[in-house]
C-alpha cells in the first residue's frame, strides 16, 4: 500500500509521540512492504515553523530528509505540475496551504493519507488514523 504522511504525523513519528496510533509503527518501520511518502511540502512546513520559533525541531532538515530516505526507506515526494493542477481544482474546504497541497498530492499519487485532520475528509482522499 502507498501512504502519505501529513506533517503532524511525520513530526509525531519522529518524536515517538503517543498521539500517533501504535498501529502505524509497524507500517512506518516496515517500509519494504508499504511505500511511505514524505512530501517536500512537509519538510518545507517544518523548516518555516522551526524558523518562526513555532516548532522545536532538533537538527537540520537536510539530515532529517537524508535519514528518512536512507535509513527508513521512505520516499521523498517532490511537487510536480499534476499536483499543482489538482490543487487548483480543489474546493476551499481547508484554509491551510500546506495541507491543501498535501491533499492534492495524496489524491494524485493515490496514497492513503495518515492524518487526524478532519478537514481532509471533505476531499476525495482516503485517510486513516
Secondary structure, DSSP 8 states (H G I E B T S, - for coil): -EEEE-HHHHHHHHHT-TTS-THHHHHHH-TTTSEEEEEHHHHHHHHHHHHTTS----S-HHHHHHHHHHTT--EEE---HHHHHHHHHS-TT---HHHHHHHHHHHHHT-EEE---GGGGGSS--EE-
